[in-house]
Every structure is written in structure tokens, then in C-alpha cells.
Amino acid sequence: MAMTQLRQNQQSKLKQKLHYQILQAMDLRLTALKTELATALNHAFGAACSSEEITYLVEFCDYFGATDLKIEPKG
């Protein structure tokens, strides 16, 4: 019985470690995507915006339910 409990504890610790590593990887990827988004928008608009400003813009759009942002030419 002690062996099975030891295995269960080891498996539980391994699962926790893997879960933490996955969360770290997801957080790193999210940070990279935010930076890529800021770079793409800077290129598209020709303006210098920080990734923090782009994050605020995205949060603002999400808050008001904007899902498809299009800039149509005037005229």
C-alpha cells in the first residue's frame, strides 16, 4: 500500500510540475503575441505605439464588443 501511495504522490507532483510549465509556456506565448500585434499595428498605421498601449486598445475593443475592426477609406 505504501508503494502505491508513493507512486500516486510522485505522479501528482509530476502533474503539478507539468501544469506549471504549460502555464509558463502559455504566458510566454501570450507576451510574444502581444508584441507581434503591436509591431503589426505599428507597421500598418505608421505610428509608434507600445505593446502596453496596444493592450489597452484591445481591452477597450473587447469591452465594447468590437470583434471586427476595419478602417474604411473616407470618400
C-alpha positions as CSV (number, residue, x, y, z in Angstrom):
1,M,0.0,0.0,0.0
2,A,2.8,2.4,0.8
3,M,4.3,1.9,-2.7
4,T,1.1,2.8,-4.4
5,Q,0.7,5.9,-2.3
6,L,4.3,6.9,-3.1
7,R,3.6,6.4,-6.8
8,Q,0.5,8.5,-6.5
9,N,2.3,11.3,-4.8
10,Q,5.1,11.2,-7.4
11,Q,2.5,11.3,-10.2
12,S,0.7,14.2,-8.5
13,K,3.9,16.2,-8.2
14,L,4.8,15.5,-11.8
15,K,1.3,16.6,-13.0
16,Q,1.6,19.8,-10.9
17,K,5.1,20.5,-12.4
18,L,3.8,19.9,-16.0
19,H,0.8,22.1,-15.4
20,Y,3.1,24.9,-14.1
21,Q,5.3,24.5,-17.2
22,I,2.4,24.6,-19.5
23,L,1.1,27.8,-17.9
24,Q,4.6,29.4,-18.2
25,A,4.8,28.5,-21.8
26,M,1.3,29.9,-22.5
27,D,2.2,33.1,-20.7
28,L,5.4,33.5,-22.7
29,R,3.5,32.9,-25.9
30,L,0.8,35.5,-25.0
31,T,3.5,38.0,-24.3
32,A,5.1,37.3,-27.7
33,L,1.8,37.6,-29.5
34,K,1.1,41.0,-27.8
35,T,4.5,42.2,-29.0
36,E,3.8,40.9,-32.5
37,L,0.4,42.5,-32.6
38,A,1.9,45.9,-31.6
39,T,4.6,45.6,-34.3
40,A,2.0,44.7,-36.9
41,L,-0.2,47.6,-36.0
42,N,2.7,50.0,-35.9
43,H,3.6,48.9,-39.4
44,A,0.0,49.2,-40.6
45,F,-0.7,52.6,-39.1
46,G,2.8,54.0,-39.4
47,A,2.6,55.1,-35.7
48,A,4.8,54.3,-32.8
49,C,2.7,52.5,-30.2
50,S,3.9,50.5,-27.3
51,S,2.7,47.0,-26.7
52,E,1.1,48.3,-23.5
53,E,-0.9,50.9,-25.5
54,I,-2.0,48.2,-27.9
55,T,-3.1,46.0,-25.0
56,Y,-5.2,48.8,-23.7
57,L,-6.7,49.3,-27.2
58,V,-7.6,45.6,-27.4
59,E,-9.1,45.6,-24.0
60,F,-11.2,48.7,-24.9
61,C,-12.4,47.0,-28.0
62,D,-13.2,43.8,-26.2
63,Y,-15.1,45.7,-23.5
64,F,-17.4,47.3,-26.1
65,G,-17.8,44.0,-28.0
66,A,-15.8,45.0,-31.1
67,T,-14.9,41.8,-32.9
68,D,-14.0,43.0,-36.4
69,L,-12.1,46.3,-36.6
70,K,-12.0,47.7,-40.1
71,I,-10.7,51.1,-41.2
72,E,-12.5,52.1,-44.3
73,P,-11.2,54.9,-46.5
74,K,-13.0,58.2,-46.5
75,G,-14.6,59.4,-49.6
